[in-house]
Amino acid sequence: MKELLFAVFILSSSLIVAQSGVIAGHVSSQNADQEFVKIKLSNGYGAVSDSVGNYAITKLPFGEFILTVYSSEFLAVEKTIVLDSLNPFLFINFELEPISLFIDQVVVTGTRTNKRQTDSPVIVDIIDTKTLEAVQACNLSEGLKFQPGLRVETDCQTCNYTQLRMNGLAGGYSQILINGRPVFSPLTGLYGLEQIPANMIDRIEVVRGGGSALYGSSAIGGTVNVITKIPKESAFSISNNYQNINGLASDNIISGNANVLTHKRNAGASFFVNNRNREAYDHNRDNFSELPALKTTSFGTNLFVRPNDQQKLEITLSTINEYRYGGEMVKKAAHLAQQSEERTHNVMVGGIDYQYNFKNENSSIIIYSAGQRTTRLHYTGIYPDDSLEIIGHLTDPPYGNSLVTTIQGGTQFNHRFEKFIKGSNVFTVGGEYLEDMVKDDIVAYNYKINQLTANLGMFLQSDWEISKSIKLLLGARADKHNMLDNLVVSPRASFMYKLKESTQFRATWGTGFRAPQAFDADLHIAFAGGGVSRITLADDLVEERSQSFGASVNYDKKTMKYIAGFTVEGFYTYLKNAFYQHPLGEDAFGELYEKRNGAGATVTGVSLQLRANFNKKVEFDGGITFQSSLFDAPIEYSDVLPATNAFLRTPNVYGYGTLFYTPNKKFSASMNTVYTGPMKVLHLAGAPEQLVDEIITSKSFIDLSLKVGYTFLFKKLESGLELFGGIKNIFNSYQESFDIGKNRDSNFVYGPSLPRTFYIGMKVFSL
């Protein structure tokens, strides 16, 4: 510190003569020096604190400015300062306050640029590592349940593929991003939510509704941006979690993370590894599984290099190998089982981003590329009863091959105008190309998918801060999709009014589209009607268009002892030419459906979220959603049932809650719950106890879970050991009406994804 003061004194003395000013000081938090904290003046000048928390901004013109200090880990601080000939040198220290749960974290998904949550005109929610660990989420699928308007459902009794529903819309309406890039292909979406391990994730940013229109096709319901871990400090952790599923099946997960940084912290790498081995689980004791066997190994890295303060290069790469088997629980080849689905996935996902900042960080250009490649060997079949059919089955069993490739490349330019009519404005302009190829063949079923989709998109956005209280976000995206003749333009607009620092009012309007292509569930072959069911696309299928409106009120009150707040959000989406599946009856292999355009559909609802943090020891977050999802004209779900306007598998009420208790650094306890209200579910005939097609109304489910942990700290070894255990779905609130036998309707599955599950584990980590 003395060396800094002396240097600043000498420097300031010389600068006074030159009629310029200097601002210098020190940044700390909780008696610790803080490096890489940004200090910026409203005239564009700025600096970054060094390894011991010192900073200096030199050669400043005289005048009155706003000095802002900000970092992703701390609450922003603003001060008004005056530099003149009488006061050419200012020494200003900052003691920063760490960001508390729920409050003012830095997000990127809402506007494609870094912004504080409370400054983003588009509401962005965060699921962080702390939440994922507290609910003992093994993968992305298990962690996405804990936000308003989000619901993760299991859609196949045999293979257990999952999909995310946002604001009442099915999985194909949600855009899943990895580090901001849409590398989740239509086929990857079937199993990808379960394939991404939790220890790969740093945080999940969620944007619901049409506010995510800048991300293009499939972002009608919203966008989920999975941001992977990046190294912030050198560290490591190794954990083992053993789960026992209702006393009948074992599930073991081993995971590890390591971060490495250079001494100057201008380059680093983060690594993760995860191995899971789960036995198949049979809930109704018919020797056919309700949870498939899983063997998954994944590995990945995230590298970054900062040649200087203006440039950053980031590279991500991960590989996933998964074997999945569900059906008759026998040790035979899949085609010799009475009924089974077998999947072997090999997935590679990667991306590279380069960012260059210039003009005192008021301008930046980002060049990026990402992609994924998935190979899949799979089997879906039922062992025949007829002797002649058995010969044909054994001669040519229904094994298949899949190859899925996704590539994306693009560029984005941002420029900030400090003085724009009134206030400041950040303009963003960019373009990107996305190509996705899906090849899937099952020769025995005469089933062949060869789908190539290509989309060229251009986007433009104005993020106008008219005043400290009023922000207006205007944007539009133009897409040229290879399955559409015309250019599709999707505008959006968001408005935010801040009442003091505690309250934000937001309103958003946006449009979107989905091309006439096959999406997640369309590519899934299920069991129904004593055979396999498939979905084809109608010849005259046209794009689906959407209009979305949303409005919200966000309030947080902060004192020295607690933070408490709420969010009320209303949403409305209208779908023109809404897609639906029309039953065509049976063919030689089983049930056949055709994807068609309907007249339209309307989804509307309201979500309420409550949150509180008491003295950083007790934290609560909970939300509930009420909604209605209806087609304009009745839809036939079976060729023998009357048509209905209702969306299937869509409860009108659902919600969640989390409660964390951390009285000290050693003991922790948490409780979480997920509520799923009644919903209409199609049940097709074919199983021994199901003689007719029907639509049933499911009961409601309350999935309550508990976790406790204790940590031993070994300061001399700079490490710690955490022992933890808990119960998922304590009251075993699980579906009891599964079909039995090989002719079951595998789509007749609803409710929580796991029955009662006990787990214990340990984690070794560096301090």
N, C-alpha and C positions, 0 to 999 in steps of 0.2 A: 504494500500500500504506500509506503514512504517513497519507493522508487517511482510509483505512478504520480504522486503529488509533485515530486520534484520535476519530473518530465513535463507534466502539464503546466507547472509554473513557468518553466523556461519557454515552453511552446506558446503559452498564452501571452507572455511578455512581448514576444516577437510579433504575434498576430495583432496585438492591440495597435501597434504602429501601423499595421496594414489595414486598419479599420475593418477587421473581421473578428468573429467570436469563436469561443470554444465551449462545449458542454462535455463534462466528464464526470465519472462517478463509479459506483460499485453496485452490483446486483447480488442480492442474497435472498435466501428463504430459510427460515427456521435455523438460523446461525450457520448456514452452509452456502459457500460461494456457488453461483449459478452461471454456467457457461452457455453459449449459443442462444442467449436471450436477445431478441431483436429490440433495438431502440430506434424509433423513427420519428422524424419531425414532419409536420404538415406541409413543409416546402419540399419534401422529397429526400432530404439528407437523412442519413442513418448510419448505424453501426451495429455490431454484434459483440456481446460480451465475450471476453477471452476465457482461458482455462481457470483463472482465479476470480472471475466475475467482474473484471474491470472493463470499462469502455471509454472511448473518447471520440467526439465528433468535432472535426476542426474545419477551419476556413468557412465559417458560417456567416452569411449576410446578417446585418442587424434587422430586427423586427420582432413582431409578436407571433409566436407559434404555439401549436399544440404538440406536446411531447408524449408519445405513446410507447409503452413497454409491453411486449406481449410474447407469449410462448405457449405451446400446446399444453403445457402442464400447469400453468398458473393463470390466475385471473388477470385480465388486462388492467393497466393503470394509465391514466391520462393526467397530464399537468399542463397548465398554460404558463409559458415562460416568455420573458422579454429580454432580448439582447440589444444593447446599445453601447455607445461610447463610454457611458458611466458604469455599465455592468457588462463588459465584454466576455467575462469568464464566469461560468456557473458550474459548481460542483454539486451534483444531485445524486443521492443514493436512493436505491429502491429496495424495499423489503417486500417480496412478493408472497401472495397467499396461494397455496395450492388449490387447484380446482376441486371442489367437492362433488360428490355424486350428483348427477343430473344437471349440473349448472355450468353453462357457458364453455363447453369444450369446443375445440376447433374441429370443424367438419368440412368435407370437400364435395360431397355428393350432390347437395342441393343446387349448387351454382357452377360446378366444375372448377372452382377456385377455393382456396382456404378462407374460411370465415368462422367467426364465433357463432355458436348455436343461436344466441339471442340477437345476432345481427343478420341472420339468414332470412330473407323473405319467404323461403320455402322451409317448412318445418322439417327438421332432420332429427331422428331419434337414434340413440346409440345403445348397442349391447356390447359391453366391454368384457375384458378378460376376467374381471372380478365376478361378474354375473355368471359367465360360463363356468367358472370354477365352483361357485356357490351352489349352482343347480346340478353340478357334476355332469355337465354335458360332455358326451363322448365325441360328438361331431356337430357339424353345422345344423343338421336337422333338429337335434335336441335343444339347440340354443335359440332358435328363432321363435319360440313360442311366447317369449316374454316381452312383447310389445303390443300396444293397442292395435286392433285391426288385423293382426297376424294370426294365422292358424296353420299348423302343419298337420297333415293327415296322411295316414297309411292307406293305400288304395288297392293293395293286392294281398290276399291271405297267403299266397304261396311265395312270391318273390319279395313282397314288402316294399315295393317302390313307393316313394313319398312325393308329395307336392306341397308347395307353399301357396296358401290362399291369402290374398291381401284385399281388405275391404270387400269381401264377399265374392271375389272373382277367382277363377280356377288358376292352376299353376302356369298355364301358357300365357297368362296376362301379366306375369311378374318377370321383370328383368333381373337376372342374377349376374352380378359383376364380380370379377376378381381383380382387385386393385384398380377399379374403374373401367375394366375392359370386359366386354360381353363374350367371354370364351365358353360359356355354358351353352352347348349346342342343343337342338331339340331332343336328341337322344341322350346326351349327358344329363339332361334335367331329370330323367327317370330315377337315377340312382346317385347323382352327384351330391345331393344334400347330405347323404349318409357317408359319402366317400371322403369328404373334406374333414380331417380331424380337428378337434377343438384346439390342440396345442399349435396348430398352424396359424391361428387367427389372433390378430392384435385387437381388432374391434370390428363391429358390424354396424354400418350406417344404413338407416332405413328411411326412404322417402315414399310416402303413400300417395296414391292418386296421380292425377295428370300433371303434377308439378315436376315430374321426371321426364317430360316429353323430349328434352334434349338428348336423351339416350336412345331415341329411335323406336323402331318397331318392337312390340312385346312389352313396352313399359306403361301400358294402360293402367294396370292395377297399382303399379308402383315399382320401385327399384330397391334392391338389396345389394349393397356394396360390401363385399368381404375384403377387408384390408389385412394383409398378412403382416407378421411380425417383422420389424426392422430393428437393428441393433441400436440401443440407446446407451448401453454400457456393457462392458465385458461381464458375462454372467453365464450360469449354467443351471439346469434343473433336470432331474430324472425322476419319473414317477411310475408306480405300478398300481393299477386299480382292478381289483377282482370283484365281479358281480355274480350273484347267484339268483337266477330268474325263477322265482316261485318254487324253489326247491327242486327244480327239474332240469335245469340247464346251467352251464357255467359260461362266463364271459370274462376274458382277461385282456386288459389293455396295458401295454407298456409304451411310455412316451418319453422323449427327451428333447431338450432345447439347449442351444449354446450360442452365445454372442461373442464376437471378437471385434475389437476396435483397435485402430492404430493409436499411437501415443498422442498424435495431434487431432485424433477423432475426425479425420477427413476421409477415412475409408473404413469399411467394416463389413461384416458378414453375419447373418443370422441363419442358423441351421435348425431343422426339426426332423424328428423321426418318430414314427408311430407304428405299432404292431398290435393288431387285434385278432383274437381267436374266440369265436362264439359258437357254442353248440346250438343245434336246432332245438326249438321248444315246441312241445305239443300240449296245447291248453285243454282240449276236450278229449284227450286220450284215445284218439282214433288211429294213431300211428301215422298221422299226416301233420306236418308242422304248421304252426301259426307264425312262428318267427324262424326265418331260414338260418342255416349255418353260415357263418361269415369267417373268412380268413383274409385280412387286409394288411398290407404293408405299404407305408408311404414315407417318402423322404423328400426334403426340399431345402432350398436356400434362397436367401434374399441378400443381394450384394449391393453396396453403394460406394461411389467414389465422388468426392468433392475436390476437383483440382484447385478451385478457389471459391471465394464467397459467391460468385455469380453462376457457377455451373454445378450440375449434379447429374450423375449417371447412375441409374438403378436397374438391376437385372434380377429377375425372379425365375426360378425353375423348380418344378416339383414333379414327382412321379408317383403314381398310385397303382398298385396291383391288388385286385380284389377277386376272390372266389366266393360265390354265393350259390347255395343250394337250398331249395325248399320243395316240400312235397312228401311223398312216402318216405318214412325214415328207415331206409334199408341201405346196407353197404353193397350197392350194385352200381353198375353203369347207369347213368340217368335214364336211358331209353328202356331199361329193364324194370324200372320202378312202375308201379301202377299209375302214378301221376307225379310229375315233377317239373321244376324249372331249375336249370343250371346255367350259371353265368360266370365267365372268366373275363374280367376287364383288365386291360393295360392302358393306363392313361398318362400322357405327358402334357403338362401345361407350362407355358413360359411367357415371359414378356420382357421388354426392354423400353425404358423411358429415359429421355435426355431433356433436361431443362436448362435454359440459359436466361438469366435475369440481367437486365441492363437499364440504363437511365435511372440510376438510384433505386432499382427494384420496382420502378413504376411500370416496366414492360417486361414481358417474359414470353418465350416461345418454347413449346413442348412438342417433341417429336416422339412418337411411340409406335410400338408394334407388339402384337400378342398373338398367341395361337394355342391350339390344343389338338392332340391326335389321340384317338381312342380306337383300339382294336378289341373286338369282343367275340368270343366263341360262346355259343349259347344253344340250349335245348329247351323246348317247351312241348310237352306231349303227354298223352294218356295211353296206357297200354290197352290195346283192344280186347274185346271179349270174343269176337268171331275168329275162328281158326284161320280162315283165308286172310282176314285183315291182319292177324298176327304175323303171318308170313311176310306180307307187304311191309309191315312196321319194322320187322327185324331186318329186312333187306334194305330198306331205305328209311331209317329213323329220322325224325324231323330235327336234325341239328342245323344250326345256322351260323353264318359269319357276318360280322358287322365291321365297317370301317367308317369312322367319323373324323373329319378334319375341319378345323375352323381356323381361319387366319384373319387378322385385322391389322390395319395400319392407318395412321392418321397424324395430323398436326393440329396444334391449337395455339393461337396468339392472344395474349391478354395485354391490355394497356389501360393504365389508370390516368384519368384526367383529374387533377386536383381541383381545378376550377371549371365546372361544366354548367353553364347557365346559372344554376344555383346548386351548391354542394359539389360533390365529386361523383365520378362515374367510371366504372370498370367495364370496358368493352371486350367481349370475347368473340372471336371468329375462328372457325376451324372446319375441317373436313376429314372424313374417314371412310374407309372401304372395309366391308365385312363380307366374307364368303364362307359358306358352310356347306359341306358335302356329307350326305348321309347315304351309305350303301348298306343294305341289310337284305340277306337272302336266306330263305328256308325252302329248299327245292321240294321237299316232300309235301308242303302245303301250297305249292305254286305261289309263294309269297315273295314279292320282290319290291324293295324300295330303292329308288335311285334318284334322290332329290338333291338338286344343287340350287342353293339360294345365294344371290349376290345382291348387295345393297351399297350404293354410293350415297353418302349423306353429307350435307353441308349445314352448319349451324351458326347462328348469330345471336348474341345476347348483350343486353344493356343492363348492368347492375348499378342503378342510380341511387345514391344516397343523397336525397334532396336536402335533408337536415338530419340531425342526430335522432330525430323522432320518426321521420318518414323515409321509407325506402320503396322503390319501385323497380321490379325486375320484369323486363320484357325480352322475349326470345322467340325464335322460330327455327324450325329444322325442315329442310327439304330433302326428301328421300326418293331415289330412283331404284326401285326394286325390280329384279329381272322377271318376276311373275306378274308385274303390273305394267300396263301400257302407259299410264300417266304418272307424272311427277306428283308426289304426295307432300303437301306442305302442312306442317303441324305447328301452329303458334301456341304460345303460352304467355300468361301474365300473372304476376304475383305482387301483392301489395302488403306492406307491413307498417303498422303504426306502433311506436313504443311509447307507452305511458310511463314516464320516469324510467327506472332501470328494472322495475319489477314485473311489468306487464307488457305483453306483445299481442296485438291483434293482427291476424293474417287472413288474406283471402287469395285464392288461386283458381285460375281457369286454364284449362289446357285441352288440346285435342291429341288424338293418336290413331294408330291403325295397326291391324294385323293382316299380313299377307295371306292369300289362300294356299297355305302350305301345311304340312303335317307338323304338329307340335307334340310335346312330351307324351301325353296319354294316347294320342293317335298312333304312336309307334309301339304301344304295348299290346302284346298278345296275351289274353286272359283265358281262363277256363269258365265256360258257361254252357248250359244246355246239353251237357254230356259230351262236349267237345271243346274246341278252342274258338274264341271270338276274335274277330279282326275288324279293323276300321279302314275304309277306303275314302277317297276324296271324290266328291261329285264333280262332273265335267264342267259345270257352269258356275263353279265356286268363285265368288268375288271377295275383295278385301272387306274386312270389318272395320268400321270407323267408330270413334268414340268422342264424346264430349264429357268433360269432367269438371266439376266445381267442388271447391272445398273452402271451409272457413274455420278458424280456430281462435281460441283465447288461451294464452299461456301466462300463468301468474306464479311467481316465486317470491316468498318473503324470507329475508335473511336477517338473523341476529347473531350475536356472539355465540349463542348456544345451539341454535338449530337453523335448518333451512326446510321450508315446507312450501308446497305449491300444487297446482293442478293444471291440466290441459283439457279443454273441451273442444272437440273437433267434429264438424259435420261434413259429410261427403255425399256426392251425387254423381253417378256415371250413367250415361245413356249410350247403349251400343246399337249402332245401325247395321243391319245385315248380320245380326249376331249368329255365330256358329253354334250348331248343335248336332247331335248324332241321331240319325233316323234309323230305326230298325228295319232291316230288309228281310228278316226271317232267317232260316237255316239253309246251309248248303252241306256238301259232303263232309266238311271239317267241323262245322259248328255254327254259332251265331255270327251274323254278318251285319255291320252297321255302315252307314254312309254319312260322312260329314257334309252338312248342308248349311245354307244361309237361311236364317229365320227373318221375321219382320223386324225385330228389335228386342231389346231388353233393358230394364232399368234396375239399377242397384243404388240404394240410398240408405243412409244410416248415420249414427252418431256414436262417438267414442268418448269415454271419460277416463282420464288418468289422474291418480293421486300419488304424491311422492313426499317423502320427508326424510331428513337426516338429523338425528338428535345427538348433538355433542360428538359427532363422528364415531359414535358407538352403536347406535341403533338406526338402521336405514330401512325404509319401506318404499316399495314401488308396486302399484297395482293399477289395473285398467279393466274396463268392461265395454263391450261393443254391442249395440242394438242395431239391427239392419233388416232390410227387406230386399230380396232378389227375385224378380219376376220377369218372365218373357211376356212380350206384348200379345202374342198369340199362343194358344196351347200347343205343347210339344208332346209327341208320342215317344215314350221311352221303351215301349214294348208293342209288338203287333197285336197283342190281345188285351191291352190295358187302355182305359180312356186317357185322352190327352190331358195335360195339366200345365198351368203357367209357372209352376214352382221350379226353382233351381234345386236339383238334387244335391245331397251331401253338403248343404249350406245351412247351418243353424242360424236362427234369428238372434241368438244371444250367445256370446262366448267371452271369456276373459282370463285374466291371470293375476298372480300376486307373488311378490318376493319379499322376504323379511330377513335382514342380516343383523347379527348381534356380535360385535367385536369389542368386548370390554377392555382388552389389552392386546399386546402384540403376540401373545401366545395362544389364547383361546378364541375360538370362533364357532358360531352356530348359525345356521340358516334354515329357513323353511320356505317352500314355494308351492304354488298350486296352479293348476290349469283347469278352467271350467269350460265344458262343451255342452251347449244346450241341445234340446231335441232337434232332429233333422229328418228329412225324408230320404230314404235309401231304397234303391231298386234291388229286388231279390228275384232272380230268375229261376225257373223250374229246372230240374235236372238231378239234384241230389236226392237221396232216398226219402228224406222227410220233407222235401219241397216239391209239391206236385204241380203248382201253378205259379205263374208270374204274379208278383204283387209289389206294391210300394208300401213299405212299412215306415212308421215314425219311431225313431230310436228314442231311448230314454236319455236323460241327461247324465253327465259324468263329472265327478270331481276327483282330480288326480292330485293328491297331496303328498309331498316329499319332505324329508328332513335330513340334514347333514350336520355333523359336529366334527371339530378338528382341534388338535393341540400341537403346538410347535415348540421344539427344543432348539434353543439358540446356542451355537458354539462359536463365540466371538473370536477366540484365538485361531480357530480354523476358518473364520470368515464364511461360515456355512450354517445351515439349519436343517432340521428334520421335522417334517409334519406328518403326523398320523391322523387319519380321518376315517370316518365311516358314516353310513346312513341307510335310509330306506327310500326307495322310489315307489310311488303309488301305494302308500301305507295301507289304505283300505281295500286294495285289490279291486279298484273300480275299473273293470275290464269287460269287454264284450263276452257274453256267455252264449250267444245264439249262433255260433259258427256252424256252417255246413260241415257234414262229415263225409268221408269217403272220397274216391277219386273223381266223382262227377260233381263235385262241389262248385258253387258259383264263387270264384276266387275274388270277385269284386265286391262281394257282400262282406265288407269289413269296415268298421267304424270305431270311434272312441279312442282312448289312449293307446299309444304305440307299445307300451310295456305293461305286463301285469306287475304284481308286487315283486320288487327286486331289492335284495340286500347287497350292500357293497362295503368293502374295506380297502384301505390303500395307504400308501406312504409316498412321500415326496422329499427328495434331497435337493437342496438348492443353495446357491451362493448368496451371501449377504451383500 
